[in-house]
Amino acid sequence: MSRTETVGLTRRGMLQSSSCNRLVNCSESFKRDSVISNGGSAKVRRSLERKKSKSFKEGESYPSCLITEAPGSIAAVRREEVAAQQALRKLKIAHYGRSKSTLSNFNSSKIVPLINPQPHSQRCSFLTPTSDPVYVAYHDEEWGVPVHDDKTLFELLTLSGAQVGSDWTSTLRKRHHFRKAFMEFEAEAVAKFSEKEINAISIEYKVDISKVRGVVENAAKILEVKKTFGSLERYLWGFVNHKPISTNYKLGHKIPVKTSKSESISKDMVRRGFRFVGPTVVHSFMQAAGLTNDHLLTCYRHTPCTLLITNP
């Protein structure tokens, strides 16, 4: 073998040896990275297994209620949402009623737009874009405004009792009929109604005779209250120390249908012989007469009714 051939073989061997070394180094590096990766995965798996073992033990069965009824679970959150929706629906039914006649008689051509109406988003949530304009006007102009006139208090007490089994919109539409039937709510005149007049009012204005008779009896009780307290206003406002109650509700379904205060007023009125003055009716009356301001904090009427001062 010549010297040139020997040198060539030597160089070829050195190149092959270098290549083998590089392959070995790459293989070792890959194995090292693989071990680290596998070790990391194993650590993650062991961590998950430890967390799982703290909550549930393998081989044991657990009732589904522990998962679906756990606080903070998706099912629990969904139940809270449904409960809130149902509460809001009940509140709307209390205001609008279940009768379909109101919806069937609704005619958009009869709507009279309010002067400078407030955006719907600034009113209480029980008002909707399809709410009757009469009801919207009542909310904007009367609901929550303190009333100190005896005739108006008698009227609002009568309307609050009349809307039981119906809704405020229908009752407000008949308001002028009530005023005409009950002598503009002059308690002295109404208390003198005879049975014949009571029957005539019931037939002419299509009002349940028991409710007509209840209004007449309430008029007589108002006269008794005036003798004791000087006026109906002093009697009723005395329950709240002659200062309106201002609430801070943020959601419509949080507004109660009755309170401990309405229960105490109802109890005293029943004791005195008043009719149609249950706790729910009394609370509705308190809202109408401004003894309590239940406008939502988001409603544009909340602050004005809170700051409003009406001299008796």
Secondary structure, DSSP 8 states (H G I E B T S, - for coil): --HHHHHHHHHHHHHHHHHHHHHHHHHHHHHHHHHHHHHHHHHHHHHHHHHHHHH--TT----THHHHTSTTSHHHHHHHHHHHHHHHHHHHHHHH-S-SHHHHT--GGG----SS---GGGS-TT--TTS-HHHHHHHHHTTT-----HHHHHHHHHHHHHTTTS-HHHHHHTHHHHHHHTGGG-HHHHTT--HHHHHHHHHHHT--HHHHHHHHHHHHHHHHHHHHHSSHHHHHHGGGTTS-EE---SSGGGS-S--HHHHHHHHHHHHTT-SS--HHHHHHHHHHHTSEE---TTSTTHHHHHH-----
